[in-house]
Amino acid sequence: AYRFEHGTLLLTLALFPFFSGVMSVLPPGYEEELYCPEEYCLTRDPRLPPRYSGPRSRFHLCIHMKSPRRNRPRPWGNKMDPAVKDKLIKENYHMKTCEELGFEPPVDTAPHAAERRREME
């Protein structure tokens, strides 16, 4: 029988933080395109901590161009049902960045409390 040694446990615990984020990344085919609703534009989320890993959609925000509202983009990839993409386009979702639309998002490094609560659900 294999004897589990104290050093093996310590090594496993020490390396876990480095590999735990890798498991949350989606494989190719699920997030090649990010969509925002009408009157929103796509931008990188400036609030992410260094060395953050996760799905591509978590690196971006949809910023409303006339109010402080923002939300996460809707992802689509070629391994998903094309009807999902068709529905987004029919509902006027788009992939335009704030830069493309000439909109400079406000600099905001503190997450909104309501948004943070929704993300935790």
N, C-alpha and C positions, 0 to 999 in steps of 0.2 A: 504494500500500500504506500501511496505517496505521502510523505510527511510534509505538512505545510509549515514552512519556517517563518519565523518572525520577520526576517529580512525581506522575504517575498511579499509579505503583507505590506510592509512599509513602502517598498518600491511601487506596488500597485496603487496605493493611496497617493503617493507622490506624483505619479504619472497621470492619474485620472483627470485632473483639471485640464491637461493639455489635449486629451482625446475626447472629452465629453462633448465639446462643441462640435466636433467633426460629425458626430452622430446626428445632429440636428440639421445638417445641410441636406437639401433635397437633391436627388440625382438629376442628371440632365433630362430635359423633356417636360419639366413641370413649371419652370419660371423664366423662360426665355423672354417673355414679353410681360411688361407691367402696365396696367391700365388705371387711369384716373377718371373720375366722373367729369362731366361738363363743368366748366368754370373752376376747375382745379388744374394744377400743373404738377409734374413729377420732379422731385429733387431728392438729393441724398439727405439722410437724417443726420444732422450735426450732433445729435445727443448721444451717439453710440460710444461706448467705452473703447479704449484701445484694444486691439486684437480680438474684437468681437467676431463671433462666427455664428452663422445661422442661415436661414433661407434668404435668398436675394431680396425678396419683398420686405424683409425687416431692415434692410439698409436704406430704404427709400420711404418718402412720405408723399402724399398728395396734399398740396397746400391750396386752400381756397384763395382765389386772387382778389376777393373783395371783403374778406372777413378773416378772423384768426382761426377759423376752423381748419382742421386737417385730419387725415385718416390714412390708413395703410392702402397701398395700391392692390388691385386685384390681379393676381398672377395668371398667366396662361402659358402652356407649353405644348409642343407637338405630340406629346404622349397623352394629352388630355382630349376630351371630346371637342371637336370643332364647333359644335353647337354652343358651347360655353363662350367661345370667342365671338361667334356670331351674335349672341345675346348681348354681350358687353358692347359691341359696336352698335347694335340696334338701339341700345340705351344711351348712346352718345358718349361712351367711354373712349378714351384716346391714350396715346403713348407720348404725347408732347411734353418735353421738359420745360421747366420754368424759363430756362435760358432761351430755348427756341421761341417761346412766347413773349420774350422781352420783359419778364416779371422777375424782380429780385425778391426772393423770400425774406421775411424778417429774420434777423439773427435771434434765435431763441434756444438756449442750451438747457433750460429747465423744462422737464416734461409737465404737461398739464395734468393735474390730479385726476380729472375724469378720464382722460385718455389712459393714464397708467392703470386705473382700476379696470377698465375694459380689457387691457392687455393681459391682466392677471387672471381674467375669467377663463 
